[in-house]
Amino acid sequence: MQATPSIEQLISLEGKRALITGAAGGIGRAIAWRYAEAGAELQLVDVDAATLRATAAELEATGYRVTSYVIDLSRKEQIDTLWAQLAGCEPDILVNNAGVYPFREFAGADEAFCRQVMEINYFSVSWMCQQMICRRHKRGGVIINLGSIEAVLPFKEDLAHYSVSKAGVIALTRALAKEYARHGFRVNAILPGGILTPGTKAAAKQVLRFRFDLIKTGIEFSQRLPVGRVGQPDEVARLALVLASDLATYVHGVAIPVDGGFLAA
């Protein structure tokens, strides 16, 4: 009779490589720390070279194994180059966290703006998943995509383009889970809600500088939160750790909100 694994064995990522995009700060950085604590070797990707170097240095100073790559995920050729560099050391776990959160009125969004949002928030996720699946087609792996509650219930104004891009991520996650589970891939999504990160703080400051009417939207958002507060990046990272580990071996194609109960309210 096979022994039941211990909780330490189930949560451990020892012997695994984890590639995390948007890893320099915010949710990506929090996921990197949790995965490192669980024993994973890290492959960190971000376009912000200085912040990425600082994050990698902090992790390395603690004794964790880290390799970092400065990549513009809006450019497919750079994604292809990244995976060519990873040949022979492809990740067991892929976390597609990188994304942009720009406010712009739908009626005034031009082609260049919309394409940039889609390239980073949706197409980069698609290309990264494609590379992961093609390069590990005989071994399988774990893919975790970061969506957003805005894809399920658009709430904030001037984010139609963002909501659409994240809805695509959810649809892609479910389609890949259905198609590739039999090949050993576990594909799931996390839908963060109001999470306090450097990116969301910067976006909020930009909005308040030009659109004071959106203060009302922010107040309404806060009032709807059953837990009565915004979330922290590590609260998303904890779920990302569960989904990456053997605690979630029978979890496929789900999109799990981490939103303080916002969608349920």
PyRosetta script that sets phi, psi and omega in degrees:
from pyrosetta import init, pose_from_sequence

init()
pose = pose_from_sequence("MQATPSIEQLISLEGKRALITGAAGGIGRAIAWRYAEAGAELQLVDVDAATLRATAAELEATGYRVTSYVIDLSRKEQIDTLWAQLAGCEPDILVNNAGVYPFREFAGADEAFCRQVMEINYFSVSWMCQQMICRRHKRGGVIINLGSIEAVLPFKEDLAHYSVSKAGVIALTRALAKEYARHGFRVNAILPGGILTPGTKAAAKQVLRFRFDLIKTGIEFSQRLPVGRVGQPDEVARLALVLASDLATYVHGVAIPVDGGFLAA")
pose.set_psi(1, 129.3)
pose.set_omega(1, -177.4)
pose.set_phi(2, -74.4)
pose.set_psi(2, 133.6)
pose.set_omega(2, -179.4)
pose.set_phi(3, -71.1)
pose.set_psi(3, 144.3)
pose.set_omega(3, 176.3)
pose.set_phi(4, -73.5)
pose.set_psi(4, 130.4)
pose.set_omega(4, -179.4)
pose.set_phi(5, -62.2)
pose.set_psi(5, 147.6)
pose.set_omega(5, 176.0)
pose.set_phi(6, -74.7)
pose.set_psi(6, 164.9)
pose.set_omega(6, 178.4)
pose.set_phi(7, -63.0)
pose.set_psi(7, -34.3)
pose.set_omega(7, 178.5)
pose.set_phi(8, -65.0)
pose.set_psi(8, -39.1)
pose.set_omega(8, 177.9)
pose.set_phi(9, -69.3)
pose.set_psi(9, -37.9)
pose.set_omega(9, -177.7)
pose.set_phi(10, -68.3)
pose.set_psi(10, -38.5)
pose.set_omega(10, -175.8)
pose.set_phi(11, -86.1)
pose.set_psi(11, -14.3)
pose.set_omega(11, -174.6)
pose.set_phi(12, -69.2)
pose.set_psi(12, 141.0)
pose.set_omega(12, 172.7)
pose.set_phi(13, -113.7)
pose.set_psi(13, 20.8)
pose.set_omega(13, 178.6)
pose.set_phi(14, -57.8)
pose.set_psi(14, 135.7)
pose.set_omega(14, 179.8)
pose.set_phi(15, 81.1)
pose.set_psi(15, 3.3)
pose.set_omega(15, -179.5)
pose.set_phi(16, -106.2)
pose.set_psi(16, 147.9)
pose.set_omega(16, 169.8)
pose.set_phi(17, -105.7)
pose.set_psi(17, 137.9)
pose.set_omega(17, 179.9)
pose.set_phi(18, -126.7)
pose.set_psi(18, 123.2)
pose.set_omega(18, 176.4)
pose.set_phi(19, -101.0)
pose.set_psi(19, 125.4)
pose.set_omega(19, -177.2)
pose.set_phi(20, -124.8)
pose.set_psi(20, 122.9)
pose.set_omega(20, 176.1)
pose.set_phi(21, -90.9)
pose.set_psi(21, 155.4)
pose.set_omega(21, -176.3)
pose.set_phi(22, 61.3)
pose.set_psi(22, 39.2)
pose.set_omega(22, -169.2)
pose.set_phi(23, -89.2)
pose.set_psi(23, -4.1)
pose.set_omega(23, -174.7)
pose.set_phi(24, -69.7)
pose.set_psi(24, -33.1)
pose.set_omega(24, -175.8)
pose.set_phi(25, -152.8)
pose.set_psi(25, 178.3)
pose.set_omega(25, 174.5)
pose.set_phi(26, 60.9)
pose.set_psi(26, -136.2)
pose.set_omega(26, -176.8)
pose.set_phi(27, -63.7)
pose.set_psi(27, -41.6)
pose.set_omega(27, -179.4)
pose.set_phi(28, -60.7)
pose.set_psi(28, -41.9)
pose.set_omega(28, 178.4)
pose.set_phi(29, -65.0)
pose.set_psi(29, -41.9)
pose.set_omega(29, 179.2)
pose.set_phi(30, -63.2)
pose.set_psi(30, -40.4)
pose.set_omega(30, 177.5)
pose.set_phi(31, -64.0)
pose.set_psi(31, -41.6)
pose.set_omega(31, 179.1)
pose.set_phi(32, -57.2)
pose.set_psi(32, -45.5)
pose.set_omega(32, -179.7)
pose.set_phi(33, -64.2)
pose.set_psi(33, -43.0)
pose.set_omega(33, -179.8)
pose.set_phi(34, -66.6)
pose.set_psi(34, -40.4)
pose.set_omega(34, 178.7)
pose.set_phi(35, -66.7)
pose.set_psi(35, -39.1)
pose.set_omega(35, 178.5)
pose.set_phi(36, -62.9)
pose.set_psi(36, -43.2)
pose.set_omega(36, 178.0)
pose.set_phi(37, -60.1)
pose.set_psi(37, -32.5)
pose.set_omega(37, -179.6)
pose.set_phi(38, -82.3)
pose.set_psi(38, -2.1)
pose.set_omega(38, 174.0)
pose.set_phi(39, 104.5)
pose.set_psi(39, 3.1)
pose.set_omega(39, -177.5)
pose.set_phi(40, -75.7)
pose.set_psi(40, 148.6)
pose.set_omega(40, 167.2)
pose.set_phi(41, -84.8)
pose.set_psi(41, 132.0)
pose.set_omega(41, -171.0)
pose.set_phi(42, -101.5)
pose.set_psi(42, 139.8)
pose.set_omega(42, 169.9)
pose.set_phi(43, -123.3)
pose.set_psi(43, 103.6)
pose.set_omega(43, -171.6)
pose.set_phi(44, -101.6)
pose.set_psi(44, 134.2)
pose.set_omega(44, -177.6)
pose.set_phi(45, -125.1)
pose.set_psi(45, 133.7)
pose.set_omega(45, 174.7)
pose.set_phi(46, -162.7)
pose.set_psi(46, 159.5)
pose.set_omega(46, 176.6)
pose.set_phi(47, -88.8)
pose.set_psi(47, -18.7)
pose.set_omega(47, -178.9)
pose.set_phi(48, -87.7)
pose.set_psi(48, 95.1)
pose.set_omega(48, -172.3)
pose.set_phi(49, -62.3)
pose.set_psi(49, -44.9)
pose.set_omega(49, -175.0)
pose.set_phi(50, -65.4)
pose.set_psi(50, -46.9)
pose.set_omega(50, -178.9)
pose.set_phi(51, -69.1)
pose.set_psi(51, -34.8)
pose.set_omega(51, 177.8)
pose.set_phi(52, -64.4)
pose.set_psi(52, -42.7)
pose.set_omega(52, 178.2)
pose.set_phi(53, -61.3)
pose.set_psi(53, -40.6)
pose.set_omega(53, -179.2)
pose.set_phi(54, -65.7)
pose.set_psi(54, -43.4)
pose.set_omega(54, 179.1)
pose.set_phi(55, -63.6)
pose.set_psi(55, -45.3)
pose.set_omega(55, 179.4)
pose.set_phi(56, -62.0)
pose.set_psi(56, -40.0)
pose.set_omega(56, -179.5)
pose.set_phi(57, -64.9)
pose.set_psi(57, -39.6)
pose.set_omega(57, 178.5)
pose.set_phi(58, -63.2)
pose.set_psi(58, -42.6)
pose.set_omega(58, 179.6)
pose.set_phi(59, -67.2)
pose.set_psi(59, -43.4)
pose.set_omega(59, 179.8)
pose.set_phi(60, -65.0)
pose.set_psi(60, -35.5)
pose.set_omega(60, 179.9)
pose.set_phi(61, -64.4)
pose.set_psi(61, -23.4)
pose.set_omega(61, 178.5)
pose.set_phi(62, -88.8)
pose.set_psi(62, -4.4)
pose.set_omega(62, 177.3)
pose.set_phi(63, 99.9)
pose.set_psi(63, 6.3)
pose.set_omega(63, -179.2)
pose.set_phi(64, -83.7)
pose.set_psi(64, 154.4)
pose.set_omega(64, -178.0)
pose.set_phi(65, -91.2)
pose.set_psi(65, 120.1)
pose.set_omega(65, -172.6)
pose.set_phi(66, -139.3)
pose.set_psi(66, 135.6)
pose.set_omega(66, 166.5)
pose.set_phi(67, -125.8)
pose.set_psi(67, 137.0)
pose.set_omega(67, -178.1)
pose.set_phi(68, -121.1)
pose.set_psi(68, 150.3)
pose.set_omega(68, -177.5)
pose.set_phi(69, -136.9)
pose.set_psi(69, 124.2)
pose.set_omega(69, 176.6)
pose.set_phi(70, -88.2)
pose.set_psi(70, 110.3)
pose.set_omega(70, -173.1)
pose.set_phi(71, -135.3)
pose.set_psi(71, 135.6)
pose.set_omega(71, 170.6)
pose.set_phi(72, -92.4)
pose.set_psi(72, 103.2)
pose.set_omega(72, -174.2)
pose.set_phi(73, -71.5)
pose.set_psi(73, -8.7)
pose.set_omega(73, 176.0)
pose.set_phi(74, -77.6)
pose.set_psi(74, -6.3)
pose.set_omega(74, -178.6)
pose.set_phi(75, -115.5)
pose.set_psi(75, 111.6)
pose.set_omega(75, -175.7)
pose.set_phi(76, -59.8)
pose.set_psi(76, -34.8)
pose.set_omega(76, -178.2)
pose.set_phi(77, -62.9)
pose.set_psi(77, -31.5)
pose.set_omega(77, 177.0)
pose.set_phi(78, -73.2)
pose.set_psi(78, -34.0)
pose.set_omega(78, 174.4)
pose.set_phi(79, -63.4)
pose.set_psi(79, -44.7)
pose.set_omega(79, 179.0)
pose.set_phi(80, -62.1)
pose.set_psi(80, -40.9)
pose.set_omega(80, 178.7)
pose.set_phi(81, -64.1)
pose.set_psi(81, -41.1)
pose.set_omega(81, 178.1)
pose.set_phi(82, -56.9)
pose.set_psi(82, -49.8)
pose.set_omega(82, -176.5)
pose.set_phi(83, -68.4)
pose.set_psi(83, -29.4)
pose.set_omega(83, 173.9)
pose.set_phi(84, -65.1)
pose.set_psi(84, -38.5)
pose.set_omega(84, 176.8)
pose.set_phi(85, -65.9)
pose.set_psi(85, -29.9)
pose.set_omega(85, -177.0)
pose.set_phi(86, -84.9)
pose.set_psi(86, -1.0)
pose.set_omega(86, -177.7)
pose.set_phi(87, -53.5)
pose.set_psi(87, 126.3)
pose.set_omega(87, -179.0)
pose.set_phi(88, 91.8)
pose.set_psi(88, -16.1)
pose.set_omega(88, 177.1)
pose.set_phi(89, -137.2)
pose.set_psi(89, 43.2)
pose.set_omega(89, 179.2)
pose.set_phi(90, -63.6)
pose.set_psi(90, 150.2)
pose.set_omega(90, -179.1)
pose.set_phi(91, -71.6)
pose.set_psi(91, 150.1)
pose.set_omega(91, 170.3)
pose.set_phi(92, -83.5)
pose.set_psi(92, -25.1)
pose.set_omega(92, -176.2)
pose.set_phi(93, -129.6)
pose.set_psi(93, 128.9)
pose.set_omega(93, 176.7)
pose.set_phi(94, -118.0)
pose.set_psi(94, 124.8)
pose.set_omega(94, 176.3)
pose.set_phi(95, -116.3)
pose.set_psi(95, 110.1)
pose.set_omega(95, 177.8)
pose.set_phi(96, -90.5)
pose.set_psi(96, 90.2)
pose.set_omega(96, -175.3)
pose.set_phi(97, -104.4)
pose.set_psi(97, -27.5)
pose.set_omega(97, -173.2)
pose.set_phi(98, -59.6)
pose.set_psi(98, 140.4)
pose.set_omega(98, 178.2)
pose.set_phi(99, -171.4)
pose.set_psi(99, 163.4)
pose.set_omega(99, 177.1)
pose.set_phi(100, -118.4)
pose.set_psi(100, 154.6)
pose.set_omega(100, -170.8)
pose.set_phi(101, -135.8)
pose.set_psi(101, 58.3)
pose.set_omega(101, -175.2)
pose.set_phi(102, -88.9)
pose.set_psi(102, 136.9)
pose.set_omega(102, 176.0)
pose.set_phi(103, -88.1)
pose.set_psi(103, 131.1)
pose.set_omega(103, 171.0)
pose.set_phi(104, -160.3)
pose.set_psi(104, 136.3)
pose.set_omega(104, 178.8)
pose.set_phi(105, -60.7)
pose.set_psi(105, 135.8)
pose.set_omega(105, -176.1)
pose.set_phi(106, -55.7)
pose.set_psi(106, -43.1)
pose.set_omega(106, -177.0)
pose.set_phi(107, -64.8)
pose.set_psi(107, -21.3)
pose.set_omega(107, -177.5)
pose.set_phi(108, -107.5)
pose.set_psi(108, 8.4)
pose.set_omega(108, -178.7)
pose.set_phi(109, -82.2)
pose.set_psi(109, 119.2)
pose.set_omega(109, -179.0)
pose.set_phi(110, -90.3)
pose.set_psi(110, 176.3)
pose.set_omega(110, -174.8)
pose.set_phi(111, -62.1)
pose.set_psi(111, -44.5)
pose.set_omega(111, -177.7)
pose.set_phi(112, -61.1)
pose.set_psi(112, -42.2)
pose.set_omega(112, 179.9)
pose.set_phi(113, -63.5)
pose.set_psi(113, -49.2)
pose.set_omega(113, -177.3)
pose.set_phi(114, -64.9)
pose.set_psi(114, -39.4)
pose.set_omega(114, 178.3)
pose.set_phi(115, -63.2)
pose.set_psi(115, -40.0)
pose.set_omega(115, -179.8)
pose.set_phi(116, -63.5)
pose.set_psi(116, -43.9)
pose.set_omega(116, 178.6)
pose.set_phi(117, -61.8)
pose.set_psi(117, -45.5)
pose.set_omega(117, -179.1)
pose.set_phi(118, -68.1)
pose.set_psi(118, -37.7)
pose.set_omega(118, 179.7)
pose.set_phi(119, -61.1)
pose.set_psi(119, -42.5)
pose.set_omega(119, -177.0)
pose.set_phi(120, -81.8)
pose.set_psi(120, -47.9)
pose.set_omega(120, -171.4)
pose.set_phi(121, -80.1)
pose.set_psi(121, -30.7)
pose.set_omega(121, -179.1)
pose.set_phi(122, -115.6)
pose.set_psi(122, -56.9)
pose.set_omega(122, -172.0)
pose.set_phi(123, -64.3)
pose.set_psi(123, -35.7)
pose.set_omega(123, 178.2)
pose.set_phi(124, -64.2)
pose.set_psi(124, -37.0)
pose.set_omega(124, 176.6)
pose.set_phi(125, -62.7)
pose.set_psi(125, -44.1)
pose.set_omega(125, -180.0)
pose.set_phi(126, -62.6)
pose.set_psi(126, -45.9)
pose.set_omega(126, -179.4)
pose.set_phi(127, -66.5)
pose.set_psi(127, -39.1)
pose.set_omega(127, 179.3)
pose.set_phi(128, -65.6)
pose.set_psi(128, -42.2)
pose.set_omega(128, 177.2)
pose.set_phi(129, -63.3)
pose.set_psi(129, -42.2)
pose.set_omega(129, -180.0)
pose.set_phi(130, -60.4)
pose.set_psi(130, -44.8)
pose.set_omega(130, 178.7)
pose.set_phi(131, -63.2)
pose.set_psi(131, -44.6)
pose.set_omega(131, 179.7)
pose.set_phi(132, -58.1)
pose.set_psi(132, -47.0)
pose.set_omega(132, -176.8)
pose.set_phi(133, -69.0)
pose.set_psi(133, -42.8)
pose.set_omega(133, -179.3)
pose.set_phi(134, -66.3)
pose.set_psi(134, -39.9)
pose.set_omega(134, -175.4)
pose.set_phi(135, -83.2)
pose.set_psi(135, -16.9)
pose.set_omega(135, 179.3)
pose.set_phi(136, -122.2)
pose.set_psi(136, 29.0)
pose.set_omega(136, -171.9)
pose.set_phi(137, -65.3)
pose.set_psi(137, -20.8)
pose.set_omega(137, 178.3)
pose.set_phi(138, -100.5)
pose.set_psi(138, -4.0)
pose.set_omega(138, -176.4)
pose.set_phi(139, -117.3)
pose.set_psi(139, -22.6)
pose.set_omega(139, -176.6)
pose.set_phi(140, 74.0)
pose.set_psi(140, -170.9)
pose.set_omega(140, -178.4)
pose.set_phi(141, 164.7)
pose.set_psi(141, -176.9)
pose.set_omega(141, -178.7)
pose.set_phi(142, -115.1)
pose.set_psi(142, 131.1)
pose.set_omega(142, 175.4)
pose.set_phi(143, -123.5)
pose.set_psi(143, 128.4)
pose.set_omega(143, 176.3)
pose.set_phi(144, -124.1)
pose.set_psi(144, 119.9)
pose.set_omega(144, -179.8)
pose.set_phi(145, -107.5)
pose.set_psi(145, 136.4)
pose.set_omega(145, 177.8)
pose.set_phi(146, -92.5)
pose.set_psi(146, 115.3)
pose.set_omega(146, 175.1)
pose.set_phi(147, -99.7)
pose.set_psi(147, -137.1)
pose.set_omega(147, 179.0)
pose.set_phi(148, -168.3)
pose.set_psi(148, 148.9)
pose.set_omega(148, 174.1)
pose.set_phi(149, -65.4)
pose.set_psi(149, -20.3)
pose.set_omega(149, 177.5)
pose.set_phi(150, -63.9)
pose.set_psi(150, -22.4)
pose.set_omega(150, 177.8)
pose.set_phi(151, -76.2)
pose.set_psi(151, -22.5)
pose.set_omega(151, -179.0)
pose.set_phi(152, -95.1)
pose.set_psi(152, -43.3)
pose.set_omega(152, -178.6)
pose.set_phi(153, -140.2)
pose.set_psi(153, 88.2)
pose.set_omega(153, 178.7)
pose.set_phi(154, -57.3)
pose.set_psi(154, 128.3)
pose.set_omega(154, -175.3)
pose.set_phi(155, -126.4)
pose.set_psi(155, -47.6)
pose.set_omega(155, -178.6)
pose.set_phi(156, -78.1)
pose.set_psi(156, 144.1)
pose.set_omega(156, 178.6)
pose.set_phi(157, -75.7)
pose.set_psi(157, 157.3)
pose.set_omega(157, 173.7)
pose.set_phi(158, 65.9)
pose.set_psi(158, 31.7)
pose.set_omega(158, 179.5)
pose.set_phi(159, -131.0)
pose.set_psi(159, 25.1)
pose.set_omega(159, -178.2)
pose.set_phi(160, -57.8)
pose.set_psi(160, -43.4)
pose.set_omega(160, -179.2)
pose.set_phi(161, -62.7)
pose.set_psi(161, -40.6)
pose.set_omega(161, 178.7)
pose.set_phi(162, -65.8)
pose.set_psi(162, -46.0)
pose.set_omega(162, -179.4)
pose.set_phi(163, -59.1)
pose.set_psi(163, -42.5)
pose.set_omega(163, 179.6)
pose.set_phi(164, -64.3)
pose.set_psi(164, -42.6)
pose.set_omega(164, -178.9)
pose.set_phi(165, -63.1)
pose.set_psi(165, -39.7)
pose.set_omega(165, -179.3)
pose.set_phi(166, -76.6)
pose.set_psi(166, -28.9)
pose.set_omega(166, 173.0)
pose.set_phi(167, -63.2)
pose.set_psi(167, -37.2)
pose.set_omega(167, 176.0)
pose.set_phi(168, -62.2)
pose.set_psi(168, -37.8)
pose.set_omega(168, 178.8)
pose.set_phi(169, -63.4)
pose.set_psi(169, -41.4)
pose.set_omega(169, 179.1)
pose.set_phi(170, -64.9)
pose.set_psi(170, -45.3)
pose.set_omega(170, -179.9)
pose.set_phi(171, -63.3)
pose.set_psi(171, -41.3)
pose.set_omega(171, 178.1)
pose.set_phi(172, -62.2)
pose.set_psi(172, -43.9)
pose.set_omega(172, 179.9)
pose.set_phi(173, -58.0)
pose.set_psi(173, -47.7)
pose.set_omega(173, -178.4)
pose.set_phi(174, -66.8)
pose.set_psi(174, -39.8)
pose.set_omega(174, -179.6)
pose.set_phi(175, -65.4)
pose.set_psi(175, -42.9)
pose.set_omega(175, -179.2)
pose.set_phi(176, -68.9)
pose.set_psi(176, -36.5)
pose.set_omega(176, 177.7)
pose.set_phi(177, -62.1)
pose.set_psi(177, -43.3)
pose.set_omega(177, -179.8)
pose.set_phi(178, -64.7)
pose.set_psi(178, -41.2)
pose.set_omega(178, -173.2)
pose.set_phi(179, -82.5)
pose.set_psi(179, -31.9)
pose.set_omega(179, -170.0)
pose.set_phi(180, -115.7)
pose.set_psi(180, 2.0)
pose.set_omega(180, 176.3)
pose.set_phi(181, -59.0)
pose.set_psi(181, -39.3)
pose.set_omega(181, -179.1)
pose.set_phi(182, -67.6)
pose.set_psi(182, -14.8)
pose.set_omega(182, 178.2)
pose.set_phi(183, -98.4)
pose.set_psi(183, 9.3)
pose.set_omega(183, 175.3)
pose.set_phi(184, 94.0)
pose.set_psi(184, 11.7)
pose.set_omega(184, 179.0)
pose.set_phi(185, -100.0)
pose.set_psi(185, 137.8)
pose.set_omega(185, 174.5)
pose.set_phi(186, -114.2)
pose.set_psi(186, 114.7)
pose.set_omega(186, -172.9)
pose.set_phi(187, -122.0)
pose.set_psi(187, 119.9)
pose.set_omega(187, -179.2)
pose.set_phi(188, -139.7)
pose.set_psi(188, 167.3)
pose.set_omega(188, 179.8)
pose.set_phi(189, -128.5)
pose.set_psi(189, 149.1)
pose.set_omega(189, 172.0)
pose.set_phi(190, -113.8)
pose.set_psi(190, 135.9)
pose.set_omega(190, -179.4)
pose.set_phi(191, -114.6)
pose.set_psi(191, 91.1)
pose.set_omega(191, 177.9)
pose.set_phi(192, -67.3)
pose.set_psi(192, 149.2)
pose.set_omega(192, 173.1)
pose.set_phi(193, -102.3)
pose.set_psi(193, -129.5)
pose.set_omega(193, 179.7)
pose.set_phi(194, -77.8)
pose.set_psi(194, 93.5)
pose.set_omega(194, -178.8)
pose.set_phi(195, -110.4)
pose.set_psi(195, 131.3)
pose.set_omega(195, -177.9)
pose.set_phi(196, -83.1)
pose.set_psi(196, 104.4)
pose.set_omega(196, 178.6)
pose.set_phi(197, -129.4)
pose.set_psi(197, 165.5)
pose.set_omega(197, 174.6)
pose.set_phi(198, -56.4)
pose.set_psi(198, -35.9)
pose.set_omega(198, -180.0)
pose.set_phi(199, -67.5)
pose.set_psi(199, -45.0)
pose.set_omega(199, -179.3)
pose.set_phi(200, -70.6)
pose.set_psi(200, -33.1)
pose.set_omega(200, 177.1)
pose.set_phi(201, -66.3)
pose.set_psi(201, -40.5)
pose.set_omega(201, 179.3)
pose.set_phi(202, -66.2)
pose.set_psi(202, -40.6)
pose.set_omega(202, 178.8)
pose.set_phi(203, -63.8)
pose.set_psi(203, -41.3)
pose.set_omega(203, -179.6)
pose.set_phi(204, -64.5)
pose.set_psi(204, -40.5)
pose.set_omega(204, 178.8)
pose.set_phi(205, -63.5)
pose.set_psi(205, -39.2)
pose.set_omega(205, 179.4)
pose.set_phi(206, -64.2)
pose.set_psi(206, -42.3)
pose.set_omega(206, -179.7)
pose.set_phi(207, -64.9)
pose.set_psi(207, -46.6)
pose.set_omega(207, -176.8)
pose.set_phi(208, -64.3)
pose.set_psi(208, -25.0)
pose.set_omega(208, 179.7)
pose.set_phi(209, -69.8)
pose.set_psi(209, -29.3)
pose.set_omega(209, -173.5)
pose.set_phi(210, -120.5)
pose.set_psi(210, -21.2)
pose.set_omega(210, -173.3)
pose.set_phi(211, -132.2)
pose.set_psi(211, 82.8)
pose.set_omega(211, -178.5)
pose.set_phi(212, -68.3)
pose.set_psi(212, -19.9)
pose.set_omega(212, 179.4)
pose.set_phi(213, -67.8)
pose.set_psi(213, -19.8)
pose.set_omega(213, 179.8)
pose.set_phi(214, -79.2)
pose.set_psi(214, -8.0)
pose.set_omega(214, 173.6)
pose.set_phi(215, -58.1)
pose.set_psi(215, -40.0)
pose.set_omega(215, 178.6)
pose.set_phi(216, -59.3)
pose.set_psi(216, -40.6)
pose.set_omega(216, 178.2)
pose.set_phi(217, -62.1)
pose.set_psi(217, -41.3)
pose.set_omega(217, 178.8)
pose.set_phi(218, -63.1)
pose.set_psi(218, -41.0)
pose.set_omega(218, 178.9)
pose.set_phi(219, -65.0)
pose.set_psi(219, -43.8)
pose.set_omega(219, 179.3)
pose.set_phi(220, -62.8)
pose.set_psi(220, -38.1)
pose.set_omega(220, 178.2)
pose.set_phi(221, -61.8)
pose.set_psi(221, -46.4)
pose.set_omega(221, -179.2)
pose.set_phi(222, -63.7)
pose.set_psi(222, -39.9)
pose.set_omega(222, -178.8)
pose.set_phi(223, -66.6)
pose.set_psi(223, -25.6)
pose.set_omega(223, -178.4)
pose.set_phi(224, -81.4)
pose.set_psi(224, -15.9)
pose.set_omega(224, -176.7)
pose.set_phi(225, -72.9)
pose.set_psi(225, 113.3)
pose.set_omega(225, 179.6)
pose.set_phi(226, -58.9)
pose.set_psi(226, -35.2)
pose.set_omega(226, -178.5)
pose.set_phi(227, -78.5)
pose.set_psi(227, -12.1)
pose.set_omega(227, 174.2)
pose.set_phi(228, 76.5)
pose.set_psi(228, 17.4)
pose.set_omega(228, 179.2)
pose.set_phi(229, -157.9)
pose.set_psi(229, 163.4)
pose.set_omega(229, 173.7)
pose.set_phi(230, -80.3)
pose.set_psi(230, 164.6)
pose.set_omega(230, -178.5)
pose.set_phi(231, -93.2)
pose.set_psi(231, 166.6)
pose.set_omega(231, 177.5)
pose.set_phi(232, -108.7)
pose.set_psi(232, 149.8)
pose.set_omega(232, -179.4)
pose.set_phi(233, -52.7)
pose.set_psi(233, -36.8)
pose.set_omega(233, -177.9)
pose.set_phi(234, -66.6)
pose.set_psi(234, -23.0)
pose.set_omega(234, 178.1)
pose.set_phi(235, -71.5)
pose.set_psi(235, -27.2)
pose.set_omega(235, 172.2)
pose.set_phi(236, -78.4)
pose.set_psi(236, -40.2)
pose.set_omega(236, -178.1)
pose.set_phi(237, -60.8)
pose.set_psi(237, -34.1)
pose.set_omega(237, -179.4)
pose.set_phi(238, -63.9)
pose.set_psi(238, -41.3)
pose.set_omega(238, 177.4)
pose.set_phi(239, -68.8)
pose.set_psi(239, -37.9)
pose.set_omega(239, 177.8)
pose.set_phi(240, -60.2)
pose.set_psi(240, -35.3)
pose.set_omega(240, 177.2)
pose.set_phi(241, -67.2)
pose.set_psi(241, -44.2)
pose.set_omega(241, 178.2)
pose.set_phi(242, -59.5)
pose.set_psi(242, -47.0)
pose.set_omega(242, -177.5)
pose.set_phi(243, -66.3)
pose.set_psi(243, -29.0)
pose.set_omega(243, 179.4)
pose.set_phi(244, -80.0)
pose.set_psi(244, -20.3)
pose.set_omega(244, -172.2)
pose.set_phi(245, -94.5)
pose.set_psi(245, 176.6)
pose.set_omega(245, 177.8)
pose.set_phi(246, -75.5)
pose.set_psi(246, 0.5)
pose.set_omega(246, 170.8)
pose.set_phi(247, -66.6)
pose.set_psi(247, -20.3)
pose.set_omega(247, -172.7)
pose.set_phi(248, -118.5)
pose.set_psi(248, 33.4)
pose.set_omega(248, -175.4)
pose.set_phi(249, -65.1)
pose.set_psi(249, -19.5)
pose.set_omega(249, -179.6)
pose.set_phi(250, -112.4)
pose.set_psi(250, 22.0)
pose.set_omega(250, 179.5)
pose.set_phi(251, -106.1)
pose.set_psi(251, 113.9)
pose.set_omega(251, -175.4)
pose.set_phi(252, -136.6)
pose.set_psi(252, 132.9)
pose.set_omega(252, 169.8)
pose.set_phi(253, 70.0)
pose.set_psi(253, 22.2)
pose.set_omega(253, -179.2)
pose.set_phi(254, -96.2)
pose.set_psi(254, 157.8)
pose.set_omega(254, 174.1)
pose.set_phi(255, -124.7)
pose.set_psi(255, 102.4)
pose.set_omega(255, -170.6)
pose.set_phi(256, -99.4)
pose.set_psi(256, 119.4)
pose.set_omega(256, 176.5)
pose.set_phi(257, -71.5)
pose.set_psi(257, 140.0)
pose.set_omega(257, 167.6)
pose.set_phi(258, -124.2)
pose.set_psi(258, 83.3)
pose.set_omega(258, -164.0)
pose.set_phi(259, -137.9)
pose.set_psi(259, 14.2)
pose.set_omega(259, -179.7)
pose.set_phi(260, 64.9)
pose.set_psi(260, 19.9)
pose.set_omega(260, 179.4)
pose.set_phi(261, 88.2)
pose.set_psi(261, 10.5)
pose.set_omega(261, -175.3)
pose.set_phi(262, -57.5)
pose.set_psi(262, -48.8)
pose.set_omega(262, -176.4)
pose.set_phi(263, -67.2)
pose.set_psi(263, -25.1)
pose.set_omega(263, -178.4)
pose.set_phi(264, -85.6)
pose.set_psi(264, -13.3)
pose.set_omega(264, -173.8)
pose.set_phi(265, -81.0)
pose.dump_pdb("model.pdb")
